[in-house]
Amino acid sequence: MSSLLRKLIKEVIEDKKITFDNWKVPSEDKLKQEFQREHESKGNDFFDSEQNFLEAVKNADIITVTDEDDKLIDYRSRTTDKEDLLDLISTYRSWKQGFRTKETFNAIYDGFMNNLPMELPIVIEFADGERRVFSGNTRMDASFHLGIEPKVLLVKSDRGS
């Protein structure tokens, strides 16, 4: 999605007084689940252990991601709209396993529109300064679609990218 289109969407949302400020840190159970799904099952080597990951999350900064910042984050889909994002995530293994559904997908958009609690996406920052989305790509795309600059947990890894 172009910066101009995102700006126009943001202006429309601001005109309707829609704001979102209800980000929350995922629970420890959710963080453990994300570690298993995004680190262990995918064979990633960002952290020595689950405990090391949980410690890194405790020390993470919460940052706002602008359009420009987003361009520097690897493994981001940067879909152009809701339909494009739905087409993408319906190909994910989690969709086929029933973890994600059209209802859970729509709940993300509804959550933003109604300022419901939303878990912070996680972005890993490696020792070399490179960044990679770890979890929350869908939430990041949806927020940008709605003109909301997402906040993320910026978790440091002592590994290179």
C-alpha positions, 0 to 999 in steps of 0.5 A: 500500500502506498504511503499516500493511500495509508495517509488518506485512510488515516485521515478518514479514520481520524475524521471519524475519531477512531483511535487505537491505544490498547496494546498489551504485552502477551502473557507468558503462556502466549509468549511460550506458545509463540516461541514454540511456533515461531522459533522451535518448530521453524528451526530458528536459532535466535535465542539459546532457550525459551528462558533466554527468549522470555528474559529478552522479552522482559527487557524489550522496548515498546516502539511505534513502527512508522511506514518508513520503519516498516520497510526495514523489517524483514519477513513482513508481508506488507499487504495492500488491503484486508482482502489481500491479507486474507488471501495470504493468511488463508495459505498459512499452515495455521489456517489449515489446522484451524488455529486461524479462521475468518472469524479470528481474522475479522476479530483483529480488525474489529478489535482495532476499530473498537479499541479492544486489547491487542497483543503487541507484535514481536520484532527481533533486533539482531546484533547487527541491527537487522530486524525481523518480524517474529510474530504479529505480521497480521496485526501489523498489516491490519493496523496499517490498513486502518491507518494505525501505526502499530506498536511492537515489542522490540526484542534484542537477540545477540545473534546475527540475522 
